[in-house]
Amino acid sequence: MKIATFNIRGDFGIDGVNNFDCRRPLILQKIRAEQPDVIGFQEVMPHVQRWLRQSLPGYTVVGCGRTADYADEAMTLAVRNDTAELLGFDVFWLSPQPRVPGSRYAHQSECPRTCAAAIVNVQGMGGPVRVYDTHLDHLDAEARRLGLAQVLQRMRDDAAALPLPAVLLGDFNAEPDAAELAPLFAPGAPLGLRDVTGGVEVTFHGFYYGNEPPAKIDYLFATPELGCRCLDVWRDKVDGVYLSDHYPLCAALERR
């Protein structure tokens, strides 16, 4: 299973030569060249999600905006139609009321946060795999801790109901040594999750405009049933234009 995590960067119109309109051709070129079976996107605005659906006819593209009216940014999954099947999909909010659209923790930023959970059946994997795509809060460490704990509990509950291999991916807005990510890196991580991107030092680069220091904040975690054959960091740049302000990560996973 070839699976990617891709913070596509919101279309805010403030990125100069790296505005979304400038990046679109490079994004399509890369996806068409790599053809992942599954892509977990973050920061997908409604019009960008429509563009993905129109521009990637070989994929089933699903996502749900994070606000109370299902607008704004979405955790979006793209599942390749000729190699994979989307068997189940739902979205929950990282909050005390996970089924209430737009809900948040008291500590966090004004941005609601969500997790998209899916079951996909990819050819050659010997059975379905669960995929969880999330984007933790960008301002508050406690919100990130609570959000991650909620995602991990959902993963435990799903595994108890029906054990399946699982992948957790996304933009966690924290580096590996951050206290809020400790449950993922401490001995005995939940469900045996391990970071298959452990050798990557930088994922967020901010187009190297100098506004924020580069950092490793994007991840792909897998349960022990899944081995990582190889990992690719998409560092493409053409005439100063990047795919995003994050380097997407793409792993080739296989059933052990």
C-alpha positions in Angstrom: 0.0 0.0 0.0 1.4 3.3 -1.1 0.1 6.0 1.3 1.0 9.7 1.7 0.3 12.4 4.2 0.1 15.8 2.5 -0.6 19.2 4.2 -1.6 21.0 1.0 -1.5 24.5 2.6 -4.6 26.6 2.7 -5.3 28.8 -0.2 -4.8 32.1 1.6 -3.4 34.2 -1.2 -0.4 35.4 0.8 2.4 33.1 -0.5 3.6 34.9 -3.5 5.0 32.5 -6.1 3.8 29.7 -3.9 0.1 30.7 -3.9 -2.1 27.7 -4.4 -2.9 28.6 -8.0 0.9 28.5 -8.8 1.3 25.1 -7.0 -1.6 23.3 -8.6 0.2 22.0 -11.8 3.1 20.7 -9.7 0.7 19.0 -7.2 -1.2 17.2 -10.0 2.0 16.2 -11.8 3.4 14.7 -8.6 0.3 12.7 -7.7 -0.1 11.4 -11.3 3.5 10.3 -11.3 3.5 8.7 -7.8 -0.1 7.4 -7.9 -0.5 6.6 -4.2 -3.2 4.2 -3.2 -4.3 6.5 -0.4 -3.5 10.2 0.3 -4.4 11.9 3.6 -4.6 15.6 3.0 -4.8 18.4 5.6 -5.8 22.1 5.3 -8.1 21.4 2.4 -10.5 24.3 1.8 -13.9 23.6 0.2 -12.9 24.9 -3.2 -9.6 23.0 -3.1 -11.5 19.8 -2.3 -13.8 20.4 -5.3 -10.6 20.9 -7.4 -9.2 17.6 -6.1 -12.3 15.8 -7.1 -12.4 17.3 -10.6 -8.6 16.9 -11.2 -8.2 13.4 -9.8 -10.9 11.4 -11.5 -9.1 8.2 -10.7 -9.6 8.8 -7.0 -12.6 8.8 -4.6 -12.1 12.1 -2.7 -14.0 12.4 0.6 -13.8 15.0 3.4 -15.8 17.1 5.8 -15.2 20.8 6.7 -14.4 21.4 10.3 -16.9 24.2 11.2 -20.5 23.9 12.4 -21.8 24.3 8.9 -19.2 21.8 7.5 -17.2 24.6 5.8 -13.6 25.7 6.1 -10.7 23.3 6.2 -11.2 19.5 5.9 -9.3 16.3 6.6 -9.6 14.8 3.1 -8.8 11.3 2.0 -8.2 10.4 -1.7 -8.5 6.6 -2.4 -7.3 5.3 -5.8 -10.1 3.6 -7.5 -8.3 1.0 -9.6 -6.2 -0.4 -6.7 -8.3 0.3 -3.6 -11.8 0.4 -2.3 -13.2 2.7 0.4 -15.2 0.5 2.7 -16.0 3.0 5.4 -15.5 6.7 6.3 -16.5 9.1 9.1 -15.3 12.3 10.7 -15.2 13.2 14.4 -14.3 16.4 16.1 -11.4 16.6 18.6 -13.5 17.9 21.5 -15.6 16.7 24.4 -18.5 16.4 21.9 -16.9 14.5 19.0 -20.2 14.3 17.0 -21.0 18.0 17.3 -19.7 19.8 14.2 -17.5 22.8 15.0 -16.9 21.7 18.6 -13.6 22.4 20.3 -11.7 22.0 23.6 -11.7 25.0 25.9 -7.9 25.4 25.7 -7.4 25.4 21.9 -7.3 28.0 19.1 -10.4 29.2 17.4 -10.0 26.5 14.8 -12.0 23.3 15.3 -10.0 20.2 14.7 -11.1 16.9 13.3 -10.0 13.4 12.4 -11.1 11.5 9.4 -11.3 7.7 9.9 -11.6 5.3 7.0 -11.4 1.6 6.2 -9.7 0.9 2.9 -9.1 -2.4 1.1 -6.0 -2.1 -1.1 -5.0 -4.8 -3.5 -2.2 -7.0 -2.3 -2.6 -6.1 1.4 -4.4 -9.3 2.4 -7.4 -7.5 3.9 -8.6 -4.0 5.0 -6.6 -1.4 6.7 -7.8 1.5 8.9 -6.5 5.0 8.1 -6.7 8.0 10.5 -5.9 11.4 9.2 -5.7 14.4 11.6 -4.3 17.9 12.1 -3.6 18.8 15.7 -4.0 22.4 17.1 -1.3 24.9 16.0 -1.3 27.0 19.1 -2.0 25.0 22.3 0.1 22.0 23.5 -2.7 20.9 25.8 -5.2 20.9 23.0 -2.7 18.7 21.0 -2.4 16.4 24.0 -6.1 16.0 24.4 -6.7 15.7 20.6 -4.1 13.0 20.3 -5.4 11.1 23.3 -8.9 11.2 21.7 -7.7 9.8 18.4 -5.7 7.1 20.1 -8.8 6.1 22.2 -10.9 5.9 19.0 -8.2 3.7 17.5 -8.2 1.4 20.6 -12.0 1.2 20.5 -12.0 0.4 16.7 -9.4 -2.3 17.3 -11.4 -3.8 20.1 -14.5 -4.0 17.9 -12.7 -5.4 14.9 -8.9 -5.8 14.9 -7.3 -4.5 11.7 -3.9 -3.0 10.8 -3.9 0.7 11.1 -2.1 3.9 10.0 -2.2 7.2 11.8 -1.0 10.1 9.7 -1.1 13.9 9.5 0.2 17.2 10.7 0.7 17.1 14.5 2.1 20.6 14.8 4.7 19.3 17.3 8.2 17.8 17.0 9.0 14.3 18.1 10.4 15.3 21.5 7.3 17.4 22.4 5.7 16.3 25.7 2.2 16.1 24.1 3.5 13.4 21.6 5.1 11.3 24.3 2.5 8.5 24.2 3.5 7.8 20.6 7.3 7.6 21.3 7.4 6.1 24.8 7.9 2.3 25.2 4.7 0.5 24.8 3.0 3.0 22.4 -0.7 2.4 22.0 -1.4 -0.4 19.6 2.3 -0.8 19.0 2.3 2.3 16.8 5.7 3.3 15.4 6.8 6.3 13.4 7.9 5.0 9.9 9.1 8.6 9.2 11.6 8.5 12.0 14.6 9.4 9.8 13.1 12.5 8.4 14.4 15.7 10.0 12.3 18.4 8.3 8.7 18.3 7.0 7.5 21.9 7.6 9.6 24.4 5.8 7.3 27.4 5.2 8.6 27.8 1.7 11.9 28.8 3.4 10.6 32.4 3.6 12.1 32.6 7.1 8.9 33.3 9.0 9.2 30.1 11.0 12.1 27.6 11.5 11.9 24.3 9.6 10.7 21.4 11.7 9.5 17.8 11.7 5.8 18.0 12.5 4.3 15.5 9.9 4.1 11.8 10.6 3.0 8.4 9.4 2.6 5.8 12.2 1.8 2.2 11.6 0.8 -0.8 13.7 3.1 -3.8 13.9 1.2 -5.8 11.2 2.5 -3.3 8.6 6.2 -3.1 7.5 7.6 -0.1 5.7 9.4 -1.1 2.5 10.5 2.4 1.7 9.7 6.1 2.5 9.9 9.0 0.2 9.9 12.7 1.0 8.4 14.8 -1.8 10.9 17.7 -2.0 9.9 18.8 -5.5 10.6 22.4 -6.4 10.3 24.0 -9.9 11.4 27.6 -10.4 11.0 28.3 -6.7 7.5 26.7 -6.4 7.0 23.9 -3.9 4.2 21.4 -3.6 3.3 23.0 -0.3 4.9 24.6 2.8 5.2 21.1 4.1 7.1 18.2 2.4 4.6 15.4 1.8 5.7 12.0 3.1 4.9 8.8 1.1 5.4 5.3 2.5 5.2 1.9 0.8 3.7 -0.4 3.4 3.3 -4.1 3.3 1.5 -6.7 5.4 3.9 -8.7 7.6 
